[in-house]
């Protein structure tokens, strides 16, 4: 991958969804080759990965930062095509990021309240912009793949969890013995990391060899209006500040499979930071179509300067214990 030798300026808008940031490129981004989203991501990875690192790594970003590149859609009914990325790579689908992108498009005057279509590598995502900063989205078909899968961790003994797909692959665990709290982040991270390591060591995966790169620890809620709380450990070793859109979708799939949540009923998922997503679903054969609602707010409109003279212009990141 060739790095640029001239100064480059990118126009970005920052938002947060339940505390989780989204940095959306609205100008100056690469002109990606390829017709499909997958082909464009391959071109991004091969030739422009420095854009990803410059925006999500320090000194401009940090481990929780998720980026979104807006592209012209192939479907004329879609408002945009989007490529999501983070500090370690490219993301199939991002629920909080979709909500952040929707808020960004509204801020730019590109969309008004109502239903809109967004193209992603995981498929077309339908979202609704509401009047009060809230956005609801219909996620990709989600399902539970395996139930009560045990793994042996080094420090926390044996735990069990369900393997489910909600746009990313998740291992959802409730018997971890940890309090879901900001005061317990170090233990939550260690527990999640050891579970991920145990899963990898045992060769456990999702359907068709899908890599389980998200660990979701479930626990009782702190908010009176929530049904449960979660801590979601992401591929780069960071945690999701929001309740995680794809993680909430995976949880809905497990609840549906267990008969604990009826079609159309609402599940309120609290994040470790105390923010809230509302979720419901429609049955679609042996899978579900999750609907997730959250709110996003614009935090900054920025021109990012990438100057090759700066030795750290393409970013650096800490080793957070990821693989």
PAZAPA-4460 file (N, C-alpha, C; in steps of 0.05 Angstrom, whole numbers, plus 32768, in hexadecimal, padded with zeros to 4 digits):
% residues 323
    n_x    n_y    n_z   ca_x   ca_y   ca_z    c_x    c_y    c_z   seq   type   mol
   8011   7FE8   8000   8000   8000   8000   8012   8019   8000     1      X     A
   800E   802A   7FEC   801D   8043   7FEA   8010   8058   7FFB     2      X     A
   8021   8066   800B   8017   807C   801B   8018   8096   800C     3      X     A
   8006   80A8   8011   8006   80C2   8002   801E   80D3   8009     4      X     A
   8028   80E2   7FF6   803F   80F4   7FFA   8037   8111   7FFC     5      X     A
   801E   8117   7FF5   8014   8132   7FF7   8000   8135   800E     6      X     A
   7FFC   814D   8017   7FE9   8151   802D   7FCC   814C   8022     7      X     A
   7FBC   813F   8033   7FA1   8139   802C   7F8E   8143   8042     8      X     A
   7F77   814D   803A   7F63   8156   804D   7F49   8146   8049     9      X     A
   7F3F   813D   805F   7F26   812D   8060   7F12   813D   8070    10      X     A
   7EF9   813F   8066   7EE4   814B   8075   7ED4   8135   8084    11      X     A
   7ED2   8138   809E   7EC5   8123   80AE   7EB1   8130   80C1    12      X     A
   7E9D   8120   80C8   7E8A   8128   80DD   7E8A   8113   80F2    13      X     A
   7E8E   811B   810B   7E8E   8109   8122   7E73   8109   812F    14      X     A
   7E6A   80F1   8138   7E52   80EF   8147   7E56   80DA   815D    15      X     A
   7E43   80D8   816F   7E44   80C1   8182   7E28   80B6   8184    16      X     A
   7E27   809C   8186   7E0E   808D   818A   7E10   807F   81A5    17      X     A
   7E02   8089   81B8   7E03   807D   81D3   7E1F   807D   81DE    18      X     A
   7E30   8090   81D6   7E4B   8092   81E0   7E60   8086   81CE    19      X     A
   7E57   8076   81BA   7E6A   806A   81A7   7E6E   807C   818F    20      X     A
   7E87   8084   8188   7E8B   8097   8173   7E8A   808C   8157    21      X     A
   7E81   809C   8144   7E83   8096   8127   7E8F   80AF   8119    22      X     A
   7EA3   80AA   810A   7EB0   80BF   80FA   7EAB   80BA   80DD    23      X     A
   7E9A   80CB   80D1   7E91   80C6   80B6   7E9F   80D9   80A2    24      X     A
   7EAC   80CD   808E   7EBA   80DC   8079   7EA5   80E6   8065    25      X     A
   7EA3   8100   8062   7E8F   810B   8050   7E9C   8119   8038    26      X     A
   7EB7   811B   8038   7EC5   8128   8022   7EE3   8122   8022    27      X     A
   7EEF   811F   800B   7F0B   811A   8008   7F13   80FE   800B    28      X     A
   7F00   80EB   800E   7F07   80CF   8011   7F0F   80C2   7FF7    29      X     A
   7F1A   80AA   7FF8   7F23   809D   7FE0   7F0D   8095   7FCD    30      X     A
   7F13   8096   7FB4   7F00   808D   7F9F   7F05   806F   7F9A    31      X     A
   7EF5   805E   7FA7   7EFA   8042   7FA8   7EF1   8034   7F8E    32      X     A
   7F01   8021   7F85   7EFA   8012   7F6D   7EEA   7FF9   7F75    33      X     A
   7ED9   7FF1   7F63   7EC9   7FD9   7F68   7EAB   7FE0   7F67    34      X     A
   7E9B   7FCC   7F61   7E7E   7FD0   7F5F   7E70   7FC9   7F7A    35      X     A
   7E79   7FB3   7F86   7E6C   7FAA   7F9F   7E7A   7FB7   7FB7    36      X     A
   7E6D   7FB7   7FCE   7E79   7FC1   7FE6   7E92   7FB1   7FED    37      X     A
   7E91   7F97   7FE9   7EA8   7F86   7FEF   7EC0   7F8D   7FDE    38      X     A
   7EBB   7F93   7FC4   7ED1   7F9A   7FB3   7EDD   7FB5   7FBB    39      X     A
   7ECC   7FC8   7FC3   7ED5   7FE2   7FCB   7EE5   7FE1   7FE6    40      X     A
   7EDC   7FD0   7FF8   7EEB   7FCC   8011   7F06   7FC0   800B    41      X     A
   7F08   7FAD   7FF8   7F21   7FA1   7FF1   7F34   7FB6   7FE5    42      X     A
   7F2A   7FC9   7FD6   7F3A   7FDF   7FCB   7F43   7FF2   7FE1    43      X     A
   7F31   7FF7   7FF4   7F37   8008   800B   7F4E   7FFC   801A    44      X     A
   7F4B   7FE2   8021   7F60   7FD4   8031   7F7B   7FD4   8023    45      X     A
   7F7A   7FCF   8009   7F93   7FCC   7FFA   7FA2   7FE6   7FF5    46      X     A
   7F92   7FFC   7FF1   7F9F   8015   7FE7   7F9B   802D   7FFA    47      X     A
   7F88   802C   800B   7F82   8044   801B   7F7E   803E   8039    48      X     A
   7F8A   8029   8042   7F87   8022   805E   7F92   8038   8071    49      X     A
   7FA3   8049   8067   7FAE   805F   8076   7F98   8073   807E    50      X     A
   7F83   8074   806F   7F6C   8085   8076   7F5F   807A   8090    51      X     A
   7F5C   8060   8091   7F50   8053   80A8   7F61   8058   80C1    52      X     A
   7F7C   8053   80BF   7F8D   8056   80D6   7F8F   8074   80DF    53      X     A
   7F90   8086   80CB   7F93   80A2   80D2   7F7B   80AC   80E1    54      X     A
   7F63   80A1   80DC   7F4B   80AB   80E9   7F43   809D   8102    55      X     A
   7F4B   8084   8105   7F42   8075   811D   7F59   8070   8131    56      X     A
   7F72   8074   8129   7F88   8071   813C   7F8F   808C   8148    57      X     A
   7F9D   808C   815E   7FA8   80A5   8169   7FBD   80B0   8155    58      X     A
   7FC1   80CA   8154   7FB7   80DF   8167   7F9B   80EA   8160    59      X     A
   7F8F   80E2   814A   7F75   80ED   8143   7F5E   80DD   814F    60      X     A
   7F62   80C3   8150   7F4C   80B1   8159   7F54   80A4   8173    61      X     A
   7F46   808F   817A   7F4C   807E   8191   7F3E   8064   818D    62      X     A
   7F41   8051   81A0   7F3A   8035   819A   7F1C   8032   8195    63      X     A
   7F0B   8043   819F   7EEE   8040   819B   7EE4   804C   8181    64      X     A
   7EF5   805B   8173   7EEC   8069   815B   7EE4   8056   8144    65      X     A
   7ECD   805A   8139   7EC3   804C   8121   7EC1   8060   810B    66      X     A
   7ECC   8059   80F4   7ECB   806A   80DD   7EB6   8061   80C9    67      X     A
   7EAC   8074   80B9   7E99   806D   80A4   7E9F   807E   808B    68      X     A
   7EA2   8071   8075   7EA7   807E   805B   7E8E   807D   804B    69      X     A
   7E83   8094   8044   7E6B   8096   8033   7E72   8094   8016    70      X     A
   7E64   8082   8008   7E68   807E   7FEB   7E4E   8080   7FDC    71      X     A
   7E50   8083   7FC2   7E37   8084   7FB2   7E2B   8068   7FB1    72      X     A
   7E11   8066   7FB5   7E04   804B   7FB5   7E00   8041   7F99    73      X     A
   7DFE   8026   7F98   7DF8   8019   7F7E   7DD9   801A   7F7A    74      X     A
   7DCB   8017   7F90   7DAE   8017   7F8F   7DA4   8034   7F90    75      X     A
   7D94   803C   7F7C   7D8B   8057   7F7B   7D78   805E   7F92    76      X     A
   7D6D   8049   7F9F   7D5B   804E   7FB6   7D6A   8053   7FD0    77      X     A
   7D84   804E   7FCF   7D95   8051   7FE7   7D9F   806D   7FEA    78      X     A
   7DA1   8077   8002   7DAB   8092   8007   7DCA   8093   8006    79      X     A
   7DD7   807C   800B   7DF4   807B   800B   7DFD   805E   800D    80      X     A
   7E16   805A   8006   7E24   8041   800C   7E39   8048   8021    81      X     A
   7E3E   8036   8034   7E50   803D   8049   7E63   8025   804F    82      X     A
   7E7D   802C   8054   7E91   8019   805C   7E99   8021   8079    83      X     A
   7E95   800E   808B   7E9C   8012   80A7   7EB8   8007   80AD    84      X     A
   7EC7   8014   80BE   7EE1   800A   80C6   7EE8   8013   80E2    85      X     A
   7EFB   8006   80EE   7F04   800E   8109   7F22   800B   810C    86      X     A
   7F2C   800A   8124   7F49   800B   8128   7F58   7FF2   811F    87      X     A
   7F4A   7FDD   8119   7F58   7FC5   8111   7F50   7FBB   80F5    88      X     A
   7F3B   7FC6   80E9   7F33   7FBD   80CF   7F18   7FC7   80C6    89      X     A
   7F0A   7FB6   80B7   7EF1   7FBE   80AA   7EDA   7FAE   80B6    90      X     A
   7EC3   7FBA   80B9   7EAD   7FAF   80C8   7E96   7FA8   80B4    91      X     A
   7E8A   7F91   80B9   7E75   7F88   80A7   7E5C   7F9A   80AA    92      X     A
   7E53   7F9E   80C2   7E3C   7FAF   80C7   7E40   7FBC   80E2    93      X     A
   7E36   7FD4   80E5   7E39   7FE3   80FE   7E1F   7FF1   8104    94      X     A
   7E11   7FE7   8119   7DF8   7FF3   8120   7DFA   8010   812A    95      X     A
   7E0D   8014   813E   7E10   802F   8148   7E1A   8041   8132    96      X     A
   7E2B   8037   8120   7E36   8047   810B   7E20   804F   80F7    97      X     A
   7E0D   803D   80F2   7DF7   8043   80E0   7DE6   805A   80EC    98      X     A
   7DE2   8059   8106   7DD3   806F   8113   7DE3   8089   8112    99      X     A
   7DFD   8087   8115   7E0E   809F   8113   7E0E   80AA   80F7   100      X     A
   7E10   8098   80E3   7E0F   80A1   80C7   7DF4   80AF   80C0   101      X     A
   7DDF   80A3   80CB   7DC4   80AF   80C6   7DC3   80CC   80D2   102      X     A
   7DCE   80CF   80EA   7DCE   80E9   80F7   7DDF   80FD   80E7   103      X     A
   7DF5   80F3   80DC   7E07   8103   80CB   7DF9   810C   80B2   104      X     A
   7DEC   80FA   80A4   7DDD   8101   808C   7DC7   8115   8091   105      X     A
   7DBA   8112   80A8   7DA5   8126   80B0   7DB2   8141   80B5   106      X     A
   7DC9   8141   80C3   7DD7   815A   80C9   7DDF   8169   80AF   107      X     A
   7DE6   8159   809B   7DEE   8165   8081   7DD6   816D   8070   108      X     A
   7DBE   8167   8079   7DA6   816D   806A   7DA2   815A   8053   109      X     A
   7DAF   8142   8053   7DAC   812F   803E   7D93   811E   8040   110      X     A
   7D89   811B   8059   7D70   810B   805D   7D5E   811A   8070   111      X     A
   7D45   8114   806F   7D31   811E   8082   7D24   8107   8091   112      X     A
   7D15   810C   80A6   7D08   80F6   80B4   7CF9   80E3   80A1   113      X     A
   7CFC   80CA   80A6   7CEF   80B6   8095   7D02   809E   8091   114      X     A
   7CFA   808C   807F   7D09   8073   807A   7D1E   8078   8064   115      X     A
   7D36   806B   8068   7D4C   806E   8054   7D5B   8053   8053   116      X     A
   7D68   804F   803C   7D77   8036   8038   7D95   803C   8037   117      X     A
   7DA5   802B   8043   7DC2   802E   8044   7DCE   8014   803B   118      X     A
   7DE1   8015   8029   7DEF   7FFD   801F   7E08   7FF8   8030   119      X     A
   7E0A   7FDF   803A   7E22   7FD6   8049   7E2B   7FBC   803E   120      X     A
   7E43   7FB2   8046   7E4D   7F99   803D   7E3C   7F82   8047   121      X     A
   7E2D   7F86   805D   7E1C   7F71   8068   7E00   7F71   805B   122      X     A
   7DFB   7F84   8049   7DE1   7F86   803C   7DD5   7FA1   803F   123      X     A
   7DBE   7FA5   8033   7DB0   7FBF   8035   7DA3   7FC1   8051   124      X     A
   7DA7   7FD9   805D   7D9C   7FDE   8077   7D87   7FF5   8075   125      X     A
   7D6F   7FEF   807E   7D5A   8004   807F   7D5A   8012   809A   126      X     A
   7D5B   802C   8099   7D5A   803B   80B3   7D45   8051   80B1   127      X     A
   7D3B   8059   80C8   7D27   806E   80CA   7D33   8085   80DB   128      X     A
   7D33   809D   80D0   7D3B   80B4   80DF   7D22   80C0   80EC   129      X     A
   7D23   80C3   8107   7D0D   80CE   8116   7D12   80EC   811C   130      X     A
   7D00   80F9   8128   7D01   8116   812C   7D13   811E   8143   131      X     A
   7D1A   810C   8154   7D27   8113   816E   7D43   8107   8172   132      X     A
   7D53   8107   815D   7D6E   80FC   815D   7D6F   80DD   815E   133      X     A
   7D57   80D1   815F   7D57   80B4   8160   7D56   80A8   8143   134      X     A
   7D63   8091   8141   7D64   8083   8127   7D5E   8066   812D   135      X     A
   7D4C   805A   811E   7D47   803D   8120   7D50   8031   8106   136      X     A
   7D5B   8019   8108   7D65   800B   80F0   7D5C   7FEE   80F0   137      X     A
   7D57   7FE4   80D9   7D52   7FC7   80D6   7D6C   7FBB   80CE   138      X     A
   7D77   7FAB   80DF   7D91   7F9F   80DB   7D8F   7F87   80C8   139      X     A
   7DA6   7F7B   80C2   7DA6   7F63   80B0   7D9A   7F4C   80BF   140      X     A
   7D91   7F37   80B1   7D86   7F1F   80BE   7D9A   7F14   80D3   141      X     A
   7D90   7F0E   80EA   7DA0   7F05   8101   7D96   7EEB   810B   142      X     A
   7DA8   7EDC   8118   7D9F   7EC1   8122   7DB3   7EB7   8136   143      X     A
   7DA9   7EA4   8147   7DBB   7E96   8159   7DC5   7E7D   814B   144      X     A
   7DDF   7E79   814C   7DEC   7E62   813E   7DEF   7E4B   8151   145      X     A
   7DFA   7E50   8169   7DFD   7E3A   817D   7DF6   7E45   8198   146      X     A
   7DEC   7E33   81A9   7DE3   7E3B   81C4   7DF5   7E2E   81D9   147      X     A
   7DFB   7E3D   81EE   7E09   7E34   8206   7E23   7E25   8200   148      X     A
   7E34   7E34   81F2   7E4E   7E29   81EB   7E62   7E2E   8201   149      X     A
   7E6E   7E1A   820D   7E81   7E1F   8224   7E9D   7E24   8219   150      X     A
   7EAB   7E35   8228   7EC8   7E3A   8223   7ED5   7E3D   823E   151      X     A
   7EEF   7E35   823F   7EFE   7E37   8258   7F11   7E4E   8257   152      X     A
   7F0D   7E61   826A   7F1F   7E79   826B   7F35   7E74   8280   153      X     A
   7F4A   7E84   827E   7F60   7E81   8290   7F5A   7E8A   82AC   154      X     A
   7F4C   7EA1   82AE   7F48   7EAE   82C8   7F2C   7EAC   82D3   155      X     A
   7F18   7EA6   82C1   7EFC   7EA8   82C9   7EEE   7E8D   82C7   156      X     A
   7EFD   7E77   82C3   7EF1   7E5D   82C2   7EE1   7E58   82A9   157      X     A
   7ED0   7E45   82AA   7EBF   7E3E   8293   7EA7   7E51   8291   158      X     A
   7EA2   7E5B   827A   7E8B   7E6B   8275   7E7C   7E5F   825D   159      X     A
   7E63   7E66   825A   7E54   7E5D   8243   7E47   7E75   8235   160      X     A
   7E43   7E72   821B   7E37   7E88   820C   7E2A   7E7E   81F3   161      X     A
   7E18   7E8E   81E8   7E0C   7E89   81CE   7E1C   7E96   81B8   162      X     A
   7E1D   7E8A   81A1   7E29   7E95   818A   7E13   7E9F   8177   163      X     A
   7E14   7EB9   8171   7DFE   7EC4   8161   7E09   7ED9   814E   164      X     A
   7DFB   7EDD   8138   7E02   7EF0   8123   7DEE   7F07   8123   165      X     A
   7DF9   7F20   8123   7DE8   7F37   8121   7DF4   7F4C   810E   166      X     A
   7E03   7F42   80FA   7E13   7F53   80E9   7E30   7F50   80EE   167      X     A
   7E37   7F47   8106   7E51   7F3D   810E   7E4C   7F24   811F   168      X     A
   7E61   7F14   8123   7E5E   7EFC   8134   7E64   7F02   8151   169      X     A
   7E52   7EF9   8163   7E54   7EFE   817F   7E53   7EE4   8190   170      X     A
   7E61   7EE5   81A6   7E5F   7ED1   81BB   7E53   7EE0   81D3   171      X     A
   7E3A   7ED8   81DA   7E2A   7EE6   81EE   7E2A   7ED6   8208   172      X     A
   7E35   7EE1   821D   7E3A   7ED2   8236   7E2D   7EE1   824D   173      X     A
   7E1F   7ED1   825E   7E12   7EDD   8276   7E1E   7ED2   8290   174      X     A
   7E2D   7EBC   828F   7E37   7EB0   82A8   7E54   7EB7   82AE   175      X     A
   7E5C   7ECF   82A6   7E78   7ED7   82A9   7E7E   7EE1   82C5   176      X     A
   7E6A   7EE8   82D5   7E6E   7EF0   82F1   7E78   7F0D   82F5   177      X     A
   7E77   7F1D   82E0   7E81   7F38   82E1   7E6A   7F4D   82E2   178      X     A
   7E6E   7F62   82F1   7E5B   7F78   82F1   7E5F   7F89   82D8   179      X     A
   7E49   7F8E   82CA   7E4A   7F9F   82B2   7E49   7FBC   82BC   180      X     A
   7E61   7FC8   82BE   7E63   7FE3   82CA   7E7C   7FF0   82C0   181      X     A
   7E7C   800A   82BE   7E93   801A   82B7   7EA9   8017   82CC   182      X     A
   7EA2   8011   82E4   7EB5   800D   82F9   7EC4   7FF2   82F7   183      X     A
   7EBB   7FE1   82E5   7EC6   7FC6   82E2   7ED2   7FC1   82C7   184      X     A
   7EDA   7FD6   82B9   7EE2   7FD3   829D   7EFB   7FC0   829A   185      X     A
   7F0E   7FC2   82AC   7F26   7FB1   82A9   7F1F   7F94   82AA   186      X     A
   7F0E   7F8C   82BD   7F07   7F70   82BF   7EF5   7F67   82A8   187      X     A
   7EE4   7F78   829F   7ED3   7F72   8288   7EE4   7F6D   826F   188      X     A
   7EF8   7F7E   826B   7F09   7F7B   8254   7F19   7F61   8256   189      X     A
   7F24   7F5C   826D   7F34   7F43   8270   7F23   7F2A   826C   190      X     A
   7F0B   7F2A   8278   7EFA   7F13   8275   7EF2   7F0F   8257   191      X     A
   7EEB   7F25   824A   7EE4   7F23   822D   7EFB   7F1A   821C   192      X     A
   7F13   7F24   8222   7F2B   7F1D   8213   7F31   7EFF   8217   193      X     A
   7F2E   7EF5   822F   7F34   7ED9   8234   7F1F   7EC7   8227   194      X     A
   7F06   7ED0   8226   7EF2   7EC1   8218   7EF8   7EC0   81FA   195      X     A
   7F00   7ED6   81EF   7F07   7ED7   81D2   7F1F   7EC5   81CD   196      X     A
   7F33   7EC5   81DE   7F4A   7EB4   81DA   7F43   7E97   81DC   197      X     A
   7F31   7E90   81EF   7F28   7E74   81F2   7F18   7E6B   81DA   198      X     A
   7F08   7E7C   81CF   7EF8   7E76   81B7   7F0B   7E70   81A0   199      X     A
   7F1F   7E81   819C   7F31   7E7E   8186   7F42   7E64   818A   200      X     A
   7F4B   7E60   81A2   7F5B   7E48   81A7   7F4C   7E2E   81A2   201      X     A
   7F32   7E2F   81A8   7F21   7E17   81A4   7F17   7E14   8187   202      X     A
   7F1D   7E28   8177   7F14   7E27   815B   7EF6   7E2A   8158   203      X     A
   7EE9   7E39   816A   7ECD   7E3D   8169   7EC7   7E55   8157   204      X     A
   7EB3   7E52   8146   7EAD   7E68   8134   7E8F   7E69   812E   205      X     A
   7E87   7E7C   811D   7E6C   7E7E   8114   7E67   7E6C   80FC   206      X     A
   7E51   7E70   80EF   7E4A   7E61   80D7   7E5E   7E67   80C1   207      X     A
   7E65   7E52   80B1   7E76   7E55   809A   7E91   7E61   80A2   208      X     A
   7E9B   7E5A   80BA   7EB5   7E63   80C3   7EB6   7E80   80CC   209      X     A
   7E9E   7E8C   80D1   7E9E   7EA7   80DA   7EAD   7EAB   80F4   210      X     A
   7EBD   7EC0   80F5   7ECE   7EC6   810C   7EBE   7ED4   8121   211      X     A
   7EBE   7ECA   8139   7EB0   7ED6   8150   7EC3   7EEB   815B   212      X     A
   7EBF   7F04   8153   7ED2   7F1A   815B   7EC5   7F2D   816E   213      X     A
   7EAD   7F28   8178   7EA0   7F39   818C   7E97   7F27   81A3   214      X     A
   7E9D   7F30   81BB   7E95   7F22   81D4   7E81   7F35   81E2   215      X     A
   7E69   7F2A   81E8   7E54   7F3A   81F5   7E4E   7F2E   8211   216      X     A
   7E56   7F3C   8225   7E50   7F34   8241   7E36   7F40   8249   217      X     A
   7E23   7F30   8252   7E08   7F39   825A   7E06   7F3A   8278   218      X     A
   7DF5   7F4C   8282   7DF1   7F4E   829F   7DD8   7F5D   82A5   219      X     A
   7DD0   7F5F   82BE   7DB8   7F6E   82C6   7DBC   7F8C   82C1   220      X     A
   7DA6   7F9A   82BA   7DA8   7FB7   82B4   7DAA   7FC7   82CD   221      X     A
   7DB3   7FE0   82CA   7DB4   7FF4   82DF   7D9C   8007   82DC   222      X     A
   7D94   800C   82C3   7D7E   801D   82BD   7D64   800F   82C1   223      X     A
   7D50   801D   82CC   7D36   8011   82D1   7D27   800B   82B7   224      X     A
   7D2E   801A   82A2   7D20   8016   8288   7D2E   8002   8276   225      X     A
   7D43   7FF4   8280   7D51   7FE1   826F   7D4B   7FC4   8278   226      X     A
   7D4F   7FB2   8265   7D4A   7F95   826A   7D64   7F87   8271   227      X     A
   7D7B   7F91   8267   7D95   7F85   826D   7DAA   7F99   8266   228      X     A
   7DC2   7F94   8270   7DDA   7FA4   826A   7DEE   7F92   825C   229      X     A
   7DFF   7F9F   824B   7E14   7F90   823E   7E2F   7F9F   823E   230      X     A
   7E43   7F8F   823A   7E5E   7F99   8234   7E67   7F8A   821B   231      X     A
   7E6D   7F99   8206   7E74   7F8D   81ED   7E92   7F92   81E7   232      X     A
   7EA1   7F7C   81E5   7EBD   7F7D   81DF   7EC1   7F7B   81C1   233      X     A
   7ECE   7F8E   81B5   7ED0   7F90   8198   7EEB   7F85   818E   234      X     A
   7EED   7F81   8174   7F05   7F74   8169   7F20   7F81   8170   235      X     A
   7F20   7F9B   8172   7F39   7FA9   8178   7F41   7FAA   8196   236      X     A
   7F32   7F9D   81A7   7F37   7F9D   81C3   7F29   7FB3   81D3   237      X     A
   7F1A   7FC4   81C5   7F0B   7FD9   81D2   7EEF   7FCF   81D9   238      X     A
   7EE0   7FDF   81E8   7EC4   7FD8   81EE   7EB1   7FEC   81E1   239      X     A
   7E9A   7FE3   81DB   7E85   7FF4   81CF   7E78   8005   81E4   240      X     A
   7E79   801F   81E0   7E6D   8031   81F4   7E4E   8031   81F1   241      X     A
   7E44   8029   81DB   7E27   8027   81D7   7E1E   800A   81DD   242      X     A
   7E04   8004   81DC   7DFC   7FE8   81E0   7E03   7FD6   81C9   243      X     A
   7E0D   7FE1   81B3   7E16   7FD2   819B   7DFE   7FC9   818B   244      X     A
   7DFB   7FD4   8173   7DE4   7FCD   8162   7DE4   7FB0   8159   245      X     A
   7DFC   7FA6   8150   7DFD   7F8A   8147   7DFC   7F78   815F   246      X     A
   7E07   7F81   8175   7E06   7F70   818E   7DEA   7F6E   8199   247      X     A
   7DDB   7F84   8198   7DBF   7F83   81A0   7DAF   7F71   818E   248      X     A
   7DB5   7F72   8174   7DA8   7F61   8160   7DAE   7F43   8167   249      X     A
   7DC7   7F3D   816D   7DCE   7F21   8174   7DBF   7F19   818E   250      X     A
   7DBC   7F2B   81A1   7DAD   7F24   81B9   7D90   7F20   81B3   251      X     A
   7D84   7F30   81A2   7D68   7F2C   819A   7D65   7F10   818D   252      X     A
   7D78   7F08   817D   7D76   7EEE   8170   7D76   7ED7   8185   253      X     A
   7D86   7EDA   819A   7D87   7EC6   81AF   7D6D   7EC6   81BF   254      X     A
   7D63   7EDE   81C5   7D49   7EDF   81D4   7D33   7ED3   81C3   255      X     A
   7D32   7ED8   81A9   7D1E   7ECD   8198   7D20   7EAE   8197   256      X     A
   7D39   7EA4   8195   7D3D   7E87   8194   7D34   7E7A   81AD   257      X     A
   7D37   7E87   81C4   7D2F   7E7C   81DE   7D12   7E81   81E4   258      X     A
   7D03   7E8F   81D3   7CE7   7E95   81D9   7CE4   7EA9   81EF   259      X     A
   7CF8   7EBA   81F5   7CF7   7ECD   820B   7CEE   7EE9   8202   260      X     A
   7CEC   7EEE   81E9   7CE3   7F07   81DF   7CD2   7F02   81C6   261      X     A
   7CBA   7F0C   81C7   7CA7   7F07   81B1   7CAC   7F1B   819B   262      X     A
   7CA5   7F13   8183   7CA7   7F24   816B   7C98   7F3E   8170   263      X     A
   7CA6   7F55   816C   7C9A   7F6F   816F   7C9D   7F7B   818B   264      X     A
   7CA4   7F6B   819F   7CA8   7F75   81BA   7CC3   7F84   81BB   265      X     A
   7CC6   7F96   81CE   7CDE   7FA7   81D0   7CF1   7F9D   81E6   266      X     A
   7D0B   7F9B   81DF   7D20   7F95   81F1   7D32   7FAD   81F4   267      X     A
   7D37   7FB5   820D   7D47   7FCE   8212   7D62   7FC6   821D   268      X     A
   7D76   7FCB   820C   7D92   7FC3   8212   7DA3   7FDA   821B   269      X     A
   7DAD   7FD8   8233   7DBE   7FED   823F   7DDB   7FE7   823B   270      X     A
   7DEB   7FFB   8234   7E08   7FF7   8230   7E16   7FFA   824B   271      X     A
   7E30   7FF4   824A   7E40   7FF7   8263   7E42   8014   826B   272      X     A
   7E3E   8027   8258   7E3F   8043   825F   7E24   804E   8268   273      X     A
   7E0F   803E   8266   7DF4   8046   826E   7DE2   8050   8258   274      X     A
   7DEC   8050   823F   7DDB   8058   8228   7DC8   8040   8221   275      X     A
   7DB4   8046   8210   7D9F   8032   820C   7D98   8030   81EF   276      X     A
   7D94   8017   81E6   7D88   8011   81CC   7D6E   8002   81D1   277      X     A
   7D5B   8007   81C0   7D42   7FF7   81C0   7D42   7FE4   81A8   278      X     A
   7D3B   7FCB   81AD   7D3B   7FB7   8198   7D22   7FA7   8196   279      X     A
   7D1A   7FA0   817E   7D04   7F8D   817A   7D0B   7F7E   8160   280      X     A
   7CF9   7F6B   8159   7D00   7F5B   8141   7CE7   7F51   8133   281      X     A
   7CEA   7F4A   811A   7CD7   7F3B   810A   7CE3   7F21   8103   282      X     A
   7CD3   7F0C   8104   7CDD   7EF1   80FC   7CDF   7EF0   80DE   283      X     A
   7CF5   7EE4   80D4   7CFA   7EE0   80B8   7D04   7EC3   80B4   284      X     A
   7CF2   7EB0   80B2   7CFA   7E95   80B0   7D08   7E8C   80CA   285      X     A
   7D20   7E81   80C8   7D2F   7E79   80E0   7D41   7E8F   80EB   286      X     A
   7D3E   7EA7   80DF   7D4E   7EBE   80E9   7D3B   7ED4   80F1   287      X     A
   7D46   7EEA   80FB   7D36   7F01   8103   7D40   7F1A   80F4   288      X     A
   7D2F   7F2D   80F1   7D37   7F47   80E7   7D35   7F5A   80FF   289      X     A
   7D4C   7F62   810B   7D4C   7F73   8122   7D47   7F90   811B   290      X     A
   7D39   7F9E   812C   7D36   7FBB   8129   7D42   7FC8   8142   291      X     A
   7D56   7FD9   813E   7D64   7FE5   8154   7D5F   8004   8153   292      X     A
   7D5A   800F   816B   7D56   802C   816C   7D6A   8038   8181   293      X     A
   7D77   804E   8178   7D89   805C   818A   7D8A   8079   8182   294      X     A
   7D9A   8089   818F   7D9C   80A5   8187   7DBA   80AD   8184   295      X     A
   7DBE   80BF   8171   7DD9   80C9   816C   7DDA   80E7   816B   296      X     A
   7DF1   80F2   8171   7DF5   810F   8172   7E0F   8116   8164   297      X     A
   7E0E   812C   8155   7E26   8136   8148   7E38   8144   815D   298      X     A
   7E52   813D   815C   7E65   8149   816F   7E79   815C   8162   299      X     A
   7E7E   8158   8148   7E92   8169   813B   7E90   8167   811D   300      X     A
   7E97   817D   8110   7E9B   817E   80F3   7EB8   8187   80EE   301      X     A
   7EC8   8176   80E2   7EE5   817A   80E3   7EF1   8176   80C7   302      X     A
   7F07   8185   80C2   7F18   817F   80AB   7F31   8172   80B6   303      X     A
   7F36   815A   80AE   7F4D   814A   80B7   7F64   814F   80A4   304      X     A
   7F7B   8157   80AE   7F93   815B   809E   7FA6   8144   80A1   305      X     A
   7FAC   8137   808A   7FBF   8120   808A   7FD8   812A   807C   306      X     A
   7FEC   8130   808C   8005   813C   8081   801C   8128   8083   307      X     A
   8026   811E   806D   803B   810A   806E   8054   8113   807D   308      X     A
   8058   812D   8081   806F   8136   8090   806D   812E   80AD   309      X     A
   8055   812B   80B7   8050   8122   80D2   8056   8104   80D5   310      X     A
   8069   80FC   80E5   8070   80DF   80E7   8059   80CE   80F3   311      X     A
   8046   80DB   8101   8030   80CC   810C   8015   80D1   80FE   312      X     A
   8017   80DC   80E6   7FFF   80E5   80D8   7FEC   80CE   80D1   313      X     A
   7FF8   80B5   80CE   7FE7   809E   80C7   7FDE   808E   80DF   314      X     A
   7FE5   8099   80F7   7FDA   808E   8110   7FEB   8078   811D   315      X     A
   7FE6   8075   8137   7FF1   805F   8146   7FDC   8056   815A   316      X     A
   7FDE   803E   8164   7FCB   8034   8177   7FD8   8023   818C   317      X     A
   7FCB   8021   81A3   7FD5   8011   81B9   7FCE   7FF4   81B4   318      X     A
   7FDE   7FE2   81C0   7FD7   7FC6   81C0   7FC4   7FC1   81D7   319      X     A
   7FAB   7FBC   81D1   7F97   7FB8   81E6   7F92   7F9B   81ED   320      X     A
   7FA4   7F8A   81E4   7FA1   7F6D   81EA   7F92   7F5E   81D5   321      X     A
   7F8D   7F6A   81BE   7F7F   7F5C   81A9   7F92   7F48   819C   322      X     A
   7F87   7F36   818C   7F97   7F22   817F   7FAA   7F2F   816A   323      X     A
***
